[in-house]
């Protein structure tokens, strides 16, 4: 009895919430199907000359649900108000009453509809005197009642309801509008059922640092693909808060990305949130020394002078060559023009392209600085960027140690 009261309380709360969320059309459609069922039952009750009838339980997976509570209450209301009613609608009548008839049923959920199989049973001999089939369109109003049933059932049921965006797939992902920042990103509420996978399509309107992440209490795993080529670009487990997944990549404007979210294990189910946002990267133009991505295209850098270069994308590489006319120790350095946050890396080669030195972070913070003894001759210096999103130019210098 206590469980029934809890379900009815939540049922009425969900009904009020439905109205405040403008689900009027869903409610009207659900009520209309129930009304049609009541009319059919009413006609059969008149045909069978039933004297007393009670509305029993409408079960889902052998358990009660808010939708079942809705059906029982709505059918009771409809039958009580039927014209030409010559039978009595009872509440809680004892099953030993042989003159009593019972209306009961089972709820089945398919990918398209919520189907109700209801039966009119004569208690005296338990015979099924009539059966009815009713199909309800899957809508947010009905699904919310099943989800609320699961959350209020004290954990006795492992059922998790599909969300309204199912079925989705690699071929038919749910399109998500990327936010301009974490505060601008709208959280899309989804539900993972057992062995379920959810699919999201992201198409950035500008190039930059793209973040995709989940929120909530479900342990999630995330994979990110190039939608057109099918190439997997990244995957993550627990990179976000608590057990949530989080992927951050450099994304190109107009490229279609597919994000796949699933539970860490088949039993990791429940409701979670998905959001994505992008920090649009400011355009960094090529420097005057491009194209210098290969050693044979290296530009000359004079000793005791400097050059300003840029990494106009994260995979850009710069080469310079220089002549040492007097053997000794030399300092090679690279530093961001705005601050020391640009992460550079050096590789130094002789004229036979043998690597003779390298440096990472030998200068201030992430700046490169290499101090090395050099003989007379020609040298090649390769400068790489270890930042995935370079945002500033850098100054390159070669000077004799003093």
Protein Blocks (a to p, Z undefined) as FASTA:
>chain_A
ZZmmmmmmmmmmmmmmmmmnopmmmmmmmmmmmmmmmmmmmmmmmmnopabdcdddddee
hiacfklmmmmmmmmmmmmmpghiabdcdehiafklmkbccddddddddfkbccdddddd
dfklopafbdcdddddddfklmmmmmmmmmmnnopaccdcddfkbccdfklccdddddfb
fklpccddddddehiacddddddfbdcddddddedjbdcddddddfknopafbdcehkag
hjbccddddddehiacddddddfblklgcdddddddddddddddddfkbccfbfklcccd
dehiacddddfbfkbccddddddfbgcddddddddfkbmmbccddddddfkopafbdceh
kaghjaccddddddedddddddddfbfbdcbdcdddddddZZ
